[in-house]
Amino acid sequence: MPMLRKLRDIKVFRERKAQTEVQRAARALEQASQRLEDEKRALRQLRIDTREREDALYADLFSRVVLKSDIDDVKFKVGELREHLAAREKDLEAVAQALRAAVDARDDAVRQHRLAVRQREKFDEIVAQADADAVHERQRIEDLELEEVRVAGPEQFTEEFA
């Protein structure tokens, strides 16, 4: 019986540990979700800024007489702007992948917690059954002892203990 209770205590510990992991994974998921939203917001703003910067560069070219080197400089600057934008889009995809990983980790933690709960509940049932069996056995032994006293008579019972 004490062994069953110790095993149940272990199951309770594992359940609590799994619950803690679910909470940690949920916080990580929330943070990953926030990072994704922040990255999307930053990318939207960068697209606007990039477009405005390109427009300003082209407007400058159209506002004056330019040399071929001026056009090449604008092409180079626009290329840099677009490369930077592409790098940020790649960063966004990495953050989205991290969010998917956080969702998977949270889902796995929830599955592990459910498993730990089921295992603890099984041990609760086993311990309850063992307790009920022990009570039943004590009652049976007590009934047998009472039957011995009734069959033997009170005189013999008092002689044995006198």
GIHUQUI-V983341 format. One record per pair of residues at least 6 apart in sequence whose C-alpha atoms are under 8 Angstrom apart, sorted by the first residue. I is the first residue (numbers start at 1). GAP is how many residues later the second one is. Records with the same first field share a line. If there is no record, write none. Layout:
# GIHUQUI-V983341
I->GAP, GAP
This chain:
# GIHUQUI-V983341
1->126, 129
4->119, 122, 123
5->122
7->116
8->112, 115, 116, 119
11->105, 108, 109, 112
12->108
14->102
15->98, 101, 102, 105
18->91, 92, 94, 95, 98
19->90, 91, 94
21->88
22->84, 87, 88, 91
25->77, 80, 81, 84
26->80
28->74
29->70, 73, 74, 77
32->63, 66, 67, 70
33->66
35->60
36->56, 59, 60, 63
39->53, 56
40->52
43->42, 45, 46, 49
46->39
47->38
50->31, 32, 35
54->24
57->17
58->16
61->9, 10
149->8
